[in-house]
Amino acid sequence: MTSKTIDIVPEEHTSSMRLPVPIAGAVNFKDGHLWDTRGRPLRDLRISLTDHCNFRCRYCMPKEKFDSRHQYLAHTELLSFEEIKRLVAIFLRFGVKKIRLTGGEPLLRKHVCSLIADIKAMRTTEGKSPDVAMTTNGTLLKRMAHDLKAAGLDRVTVSLDALNEEIFQSINDVGFPAAKVLEAIDAALAAGFPVKVNTVVKRGMNEGEIIPILERFRHTGVIVRFIEYMDAGTANGWRMDDVVPSAELVERVSKVWPIEPLNPNYTGETATRWRYKDGAGEIGFVSSVTQAFCKTCSRVRLSIEGSLVLCLFADRGYDLRTLLRGGATDDEIALAIARIWSARADHYSEIRLSETQKRSHSRIEMQYIGG
């Protein structure tokens, strides 16, 4: 890849949360991948499709801060599907094979099945269709499951933080029943999807739901993953005291059903894998707080308004939208992305306790970049 200067004028009102792309810098591209300064290849792309969500989960978009007066981004500020597809095609050139669609709630974005079908029609550097997954709260999944499958979506992850209706409805804070999410999961399974369930665990909120959730999904093929409560964004008032360490959860589960560790499916997998010794299936633990996995992080995030975000806990992203709308060629955009990743040094989870207070007023909120 040759180096050249990109002469693109920034938009007049570029947000302070959006950095201009670098116009110079080294590119580290070898073995079909971009590599950052810590020796991590770029393999996975996560795309946030909308900042809208029909839940007001207390750990993500609490109603106190995202009430009826909350101003969502204007439609013109969001990346169009054509712009998203253009960027996906560029990322595939760099060896990216896995794409995850997130939000907000991604199924609120109109015509999402069309976007999925178009991405699945693209080809990786190996000549295969990219793997396309989605994370959803499940509210619209039941009626859309078959259309999503027909569009080519490969896998579905559904967020479910409790089975107890009082607890679950308190968490989502809009009164949506857990029973409806379970119906959505069943519909996804019936449509032929591999399904995972994500459960964010916060002390004093839902740690008592761990065993009931596992009981519900044992022997079903659904993999439950427990996620340590994280300081993503600034709206959730995160405190270390609220974190339930994965090691504590492993101990709790083992007292009911003996489990044993499994090897990762691939380098950089976010969850540690465990299986029941009685053959009832697999579970996982995402331990970003207590067992940081920064050393193998191969993920980059594309925000709803076209910022390239290098870490879930970043305070800013790089402004690709200006390039897209300012006349840059695909090669110029590719060069900008290559420079950005090649200079990447993010490892926030490894330095969390020293950085949390320093960054407490500046991190990007979850609904802009997904999980």
C-alpha positions as CSV (number, residue, x, y, z in Angstrom):
1,M,0.0,0.0,0.0
2,T,1.5,3.3,-1.0
3,S,1.4,6.4,1.2
4,K,-0.1,9.6,0.0
5,T,-1.7,12.8,1.5
6,I,-5.5,13.0,1.7
7,D,-6.6,16.6,1.2
8,I,-10.2,16.7,2.6
9,V,-11.7,19.7,4.2
10,P,-13.4,18.9,7.6
11,E,-17.0,19.7,8.1
12,E,-17.6,23.0,9.8
13,H,-19.3,21.6,12.8
14,T,-17.4,18.3,13.4
15,S,-18.1,17.2,16.9
16,S,-15.4,17.3,19.5
17,M,-16.0,13.6,19.8
18,R,-14.9,13.1,16.2
19,L,-11.2,13.3,15.3
20,P,-10.0,14.3,11.8
21,V,-8.4,11.4,10.0
22,P,-4.6,11.4,9.9
23,I,-3.0,12.8,6.7
24,A,0.3,11.0,7.4
25,G,1.6,8.0,9.2
26,A,3.0,4.5,8.7
27,V,0.8,1.6,7.5
28,N,1.5,-1.9,9.0
29,F,-0.2,-4.3,6.6
30,K,1.1,-7.9,6.4
31,D,-0.3,-11.4,6.1
32,G,-3.5,-10.0,4.7
33,H,-4.3,-7.9,7.8
34,L,-3.6,-4.5,9.3
35,W,-1.6,-4.6,12.6
36,D,-1.6,-2.0,15.4
37,T,1.3,-0.9,17.6
38,R,0.6,-3.7,20.1
39,G,0.7,-6.4,17.5
40,R,-3.0,-6.9,17.2
41,P,-4.6,-7.6,13.7
42,L,-7.8,-6.1,12.5
43,R,-10.3,-8.9,12.1
44,D,-13.8,-7.8,13.3
45,L,-16.0,-4.8,12.4
46,R,-19.0,-3.8,14.6
47,I,-21.4,-1.4,13.1
48,S,-24.0,0.7,15.0
49,L,-27.0,1.2,12.8
50,T,-29.1,3.6,15.0
51,D,-29.0,5.5,18.3
52,H,-32.7,4.7,18.8
53,C,-33.6,2.1,21.4
54,N,-37.1,1.1,22.7
55,F,-35.5,0.1,26.1
56,R,-34.2,2.4,28.8
57,C,-31.8,0.0,30.5
58,R,-30.4,1.4,33.6
59,Y,-26.8,0.4,32.7
60,C,-26.9,1.9,29.2
61,M,-29.6,4.5,28.4
62,P,-31.2,5.3,31.8
63,K,-34.5,7.2,31.5
64,E,-33.3,10.0,33.7
65,K,-30.8,11.0,31.1
66,F,-32.5,9.7,27.9
67,D,-36.1,10.9,28.5
68,S,-38.8,12.1,26.0
69,R,-36.8,15.3,25.4
70,H,-33.7,13.4,24.3
71,Q,-32.6,14.5,20.9
72,Y,-31.6,11.7,18.6
73,L,-29.3,12.4,15.7
74,A,-30.9,13.6,12.5
75,H,-31.3,11.1,9.8
76,T,-28.9,13.0,7.6
77,E,-26.2,12.6,10.3
78,L,-26.5,8.8,10.2
79,L,-24.5,6.9,7.7
80,S,-26.7,5.7,4.8
81,F,-26.7,2.1,3.8
82,E,-24.7,2.9,0.7
83,E,-22.1,4.6,2.8
84,I,-22.0,1.6,5.2
85,K,-21.6,-0.8,2.4
86,R,-18.9,1.2,0.9
87,L,-16.9,1.1,4.1
88,V,-17.6,-2.6,4.6
89,A,-16.1,-3.4,1.2
90,I,-13.0,-1.5,2.2
91,F,-12.7,-3.3,5.5
92,L,-13.0,-6.7,3.7
93,R,-10.0,-5.7,1.7
94,F,-8.0,-5.7,4.9
95,G,-8.9,-9.2,5.9
96,V,-12.0,-8.5,8.0
97,K,-14.3,-11.5,8.0
98,K,-16.8,-10.9,10.8
99,I,-19.3,-8.1,11.0
100,R,-21.7,-7.5,13.8
101,L,-24.7,-5.1,13.5
102,T,-25.6,-3.3,16.7
103,G,-27.3,-0.2,18.0
104,G,-29.2,1.2,19.8
105,E,-31.6,-1.4,18.8
106,P,-30.6,-2.4,15.2
107,L,-34.0,-3.8,14.2
108,L,-35.4,-0.3,14.6
109,R,-33.5,0.7,11.5
110,K,-35.8,0.4,8.5
111,H,-34.9,-2.0,5.7
112,V,-32.1,-3.7,7.7
113,C,-32.7,-7.0,5.9
114,S,-31.8,-5.3,2.7
115,L,-28.5,-4.1,4.2
116,I,-27.7,-7.6,5.5
117,A,-28.4,-9.2,2.1
118,D,-26.1,-6.7,0.3
119,I,-23.3,-7.3,2.8
120,K,-23.7,-11.0,2.5
121,A,-23.3,-10.7,-1.3
122,M,-19.8,-9.2,-0.8
123,R,-16.7,-11.3,-0.6
124,T,-13.8,-11.5,1.8
125,T,-10.2,-11.8,0.7
126,E,-10.7,-15.5,0.7
127,G,-13.6,-15.3,-1.7
128,K,-16.3,-16.1,0.9
129,S,-19.3,-14.2,2.3
130,P,-18.5,-12.3,5.5
131,D,-20.0,-13.7,8.7
132,V,-22.8,-11.3,9.7
133,A,-24.2,-11.3,13.2
134,M,-26.6,-9.1,15.2
135,T,-27.1,-8.1,18.8
136,T,-30.7,-7.2,19.6
137,N,-32.9,-6.7,22.6
138,G,-35.4,-9.1,21.0
139,T,-38.4,-6.8,20.9
140,L,-38.9,-7.1,17.1
141,L,-37.0,-10.4,16.6
142,K,-40.1,-12.7,16.7
143,R,-41.8,-11.1,13.7
144,M,-38.5,-10.5,11.8
145,A,-36.7,-13.8,12.4
146,H,-37.6,-15.5,9.1
147,D,-36.9,-12.3,7.0
148,L,-33.5,-11.9,8.7
149,K,-32.7,-15.6,8.0
150,A,-33.7,-15.2,4.4
151,A,-31.5,-12.1,4.1
152,G,-28.5,-14.2,5.2
153,L,-27.9,-13.2,8.8
154,D,-25.7,-15.9,10.3
155,R,-26.1,-15.5,14.1
156,V,-28.2,-13.7,16.6
157,T,-27.3,-12.5,20.1
158,V,-30.2,-11.5,22.4
159,S,-29.8,-9.4,25.5
160,L,-31.7,-10.8,28.5
161,D,-30.7,-9.7,32.0
162,A,-33.3,-11.5,34.1
163,L,-36.2,-14.0,33.9
164,N,-38.0,-12.6,36.9
165,E,-40.5,-10.1,35.4
166,E,-40.3,-7.5,38.1
167,I,-36.5,-7.4,37.8
168,F,-36.4,-7.5,34.0
169,Q,-39.0,-4.9,33.6
170,S,-37.3,-2.7,36.1
171,I,-34.0,-3.0,34.2
172,N,-35.4,-2.2,30.8
173,D,-37.6,0.5,32.5
174,V,-40.3,0.4,29.8
175,G,-42.3,-2.6,31.2
176,F,-41.4,-5.0,28.4
177,P,-41.8,-8.6,29.6
178,A,-39.1,-11.2,29.7
179,A,-41.6,-13.7,28.4
180,K,-41.7,-11.8,25.1
181,V,-37.9,-12.0,24.8
182,L,-38.1,-15.7,25.4
183,E,-40.7,-16.0,22.6
184,A,-38.3,-14.1,20.3
185,I,-35.4,-16.5,21.2
186,D,-37.6,-19.5,20.4
187,A,-38.6,-17.8,17.1
188,A,-35.0,-17.3,16.2
189,L,-34.2,-21.0,17.0
190,A,-37.1,-22.1,14.9
191,A,-35.8,-20.0,12.0
192,G,-32.5,-21.8,12.2
193,F,-30.3,-19.3,13.9
194,P,-27.5,-20.2,16.4
195,V,-28.5,-18.0,19.4
196,K,-26.5,-16.6,22.2
197,V,-27.9,-14.7,25.2
198,N,-26.0,-11.8,26.8
199,T,-26.6,-11.1,30.4
200,V,-25.0,-8.0,32.0
201,V,-24.6,-8.7,35.7
202,K,-24.6,-5.8,38.2
203,R,-24.4,-6.3,41.9
204,G,-27.6,-5.6,43.7
205,M,-29.5,-5.7,40.4
206,N,-29.7,-9.2,39.0
207,E,-26.9,-11.5,40.3
208,G,-29.7,-13.7,41.7
209,E,-30.9,-14.4,38.2
210,I,-27.8,-16.3,37.1
211,I,-29.0,-19.8,38.0
212,P,-32.6,-19.3,36.7
213,I,-31.3,-18.1,33.3
214,L,-28.9,-21.0,33.0
215,E,-31.6,-23.4,34.1
216,R,-33.9,-22.1,31.3
217,F,-31.3,-22.6,28.5
218,R,-29.5,-25.8,29.6
219,H,-29.9,-28.5,26.9
220,T,-31.3,-26.0,24.4
221,G,-28.1,-25.2,22.4
222,V,-28.3,-21.5,23.4
223,I,-25.1,-20.2,24.9
224,V,-25.5,-17.8,27.8
225,R,-22.7,-15.3,28.3
226,F,-22.4,-13.3,31.5
227,I,-20.9,-9.8,31.0
228,E,-19.3,-7.9,33.8
229,Y,-20.9,-4.5,34.3
230,M,-18.7,-2.0,32.5
231,D,-18.0,1.7,32.4
232,A,-19.0,2.1,28.8
233,G,-20.2,5.7,28.2
234,T,-20.9,8.0,31.1
235,A,-24.6,7.8,31.7
236,N,-24.7,4.7,33.8
237,G,-22.9,6.0,36.9
238,W,-20.5,3.0,36.9
239,R,-18.7,2.1,40.1
240,M,-16.3,-0.8,40.7
241,D,-18.4,-1.9,43.7
242,D,-21.2,-2.8,41.3
243,V,-19.1,-5.3,39.4
244,V,-19.7,-9.0,40.0
245,P,-16.4,-10.6,39.0
246,S,-16.7,-13.5,36.6
247,A,-14.7,-15.7,38.9
248,E,-17.4,-15.2,41.5
249,L,-20.0,-16.3,38.9
250,V,-18.0,-19.4,37.9
251,E,-17.9,-20.4,41.6
252,R,-21.7,-19.9,41.9
253,V,-22.5,-21.9,38.8
254,S,-20.0,-24.7,39.8
255,K,-21.9,-25.2,43.1
256,V,-25.0,-26.1,41.2
257,W,-23.6,-27.7,38.0
258,P,-19.9,-28.6,37.7
259,I,-18.3,-26.8,34.8
260,E,-14.9,-27.0,33.1
261,P,-13.0,-24.5,30.8
262,L,-12.8,-24.9,27.1
263,N,-10.2,-23.5,24.7
264,P,-11.1,-20.4,22.7
265,N,-12.7,-20.8,19.3
266,Y,-10.3,-18.2,18.0
267,T,-7.7,-15.7,19.1
268,G,-9.3,-12.6,20.5
269,E,-12.6,-14.1,21.5
270,T,-14.2,-11.9,24.1
271,A,-15.7,-14.6,26.3
272,T,-14.0,-17.4,28.1
273,R,-15.7,-20.6,27.3
274,W,-16.9,-23.2,29.8
275,R,-19.1,-26.3,29.5
276,Y,-21.2,-28.3,31.8
277,K,-19.6,-31.6,32.8
278,D,-23.0,-33.3,32.4
279,G,-23.1,-32.4,28.7
280,A,-25.9,-29.8,29.1
281,G,-24.1,-27.2,26.9
282,E,-21.7,-24.3,26.9
283,I,-21.7,-21.0,28.8
284,G,-19.3,-18.0,28.6
285,F,-18.0,-15.1,30.7
286,V,-17.0,-11.7,29.4
287,S,-14.6,-10.3,32.0
288,S,-13.5,-6.9,30.6
289,V,-13.1,-5.4,34.1
290,T,-11.4,-8.1,36.1
291,Q,-9.6,-10.1,33.3
292,A,-8.8,-7.6,30.6
293,F,-8.4,-9.1,27.1
294,C,-6.9,-6.0,25.5
295,K,-3.9,-7.9,24.4
296,T,-5.9,-9.9,21.8
297,C,-8.6,-7.3,20.9
298,S,-9.0,-7.3,17.1
299,R,-12.3,-5.3,16.9
300,V,-13.0,-1.8,15.5
301,R,-16.3,0.0,15.7
302,L,-18.1,2.1,13.2
303,S,-20.5,4.6,14.9
304,I,-23.9,5.6,13.6
305,E,-22.5,9.0,12.3
306,G,-19.4,7.5,10.7
307,S,-16.7,7.7,13.3
308,L,-14.2,4.9,13.5
309,V,-13.8,4.0,17.1
310,L,-10.8,1.9,18.2
311,C,-12.1,0.9,21.7
312,L,-15.4,0.4,23.4
313,F,-14.2,2.8,26.1
314,A,-12.9,5.5,23.7
315,D,-13.6,9.2,24.2
316,R,-13.5,10.0,20.5
317,G,-13.5,8.4,17.1
318,Y,-12.0,9.2,13.7
319,D,-14.3,11.1,11.2
320,L,-14.8,8.9,8.2
321,R,-18.1,10.5,7.2
322,T,-16.3,13.7,6.0
323,L,-14.2,11.5,3.7
324,L,-17.3,9.7,2.4
325,R,-19.2,12.9,1.7
326,G,-16.2,15.0,0.7
327,G,-15.2,13.2,-2.5
328,A,-12.5,10.9,-1.2
329,T,-11.8,7.7,-3.3
330,D,-12.0,4.3,-1.9
331,D,-8.2,4.0,-1.9
332,E,-8.0,7.3,0.0
333,I,-10.4,6.1,2.6
334,A,-8.6,2.8,2.8
335,L,-5.3,4.5,3.4
336,A,-6.9,6.6,6.2
337,I,-8.3,3.5,7.9
338,A,-4.9,1.8,7.5
339,R,-3.1,4.7,9.2
340,I,-5.6,4.8,12.0
341,W,-5.4,1.1,12.9
342,S,-1.6,1.0,12.4
343,A,-1.2,3.8,15.1
344,R,-3.7,2.2,17.5
345,A,-2.4,1.6,21.0
346,D,-5.7,1.5,23.0
347,H,-5.8,-0.8,26.1
348,Y,-8.3,0.8,28.4
349,S,-9.3,-2.2,30.3
350,E,-5.8,-2.8,31.4
351,I,-5.5,0.7,32.9
352,R,-9.2,1.1,33.9
353,L,-8.8,2.0,37.6
354,S,-6.3,4.8,36.9
355,E,-8.2,6.2,34.0
356,T,-11.9,5.9,35.0
357,Q,-12.2,9.1,36.9
358,K,-10.0,11.0,34.4
359,R,-12.3,10.0,31.5
360,S,-15.5,10.0,33.4
361,H,-17.0,13.0,31.5
362,S,-15.8,12.2,27.9
363,R,-16.5,8.5,26.9
364,I,-18.7,7.8,23.9
365,E,-22.2,6.5,25.0
366,M,-23.0,2.9,24.1
367,Q,-25.9,3.6,21.8
368,Y,-23.6,5.3,19.3
369,I,-21.1,2.5,19.0
370,G,-22.9,-0.6,20.2
371,G,-21.4,-3.2,22.5
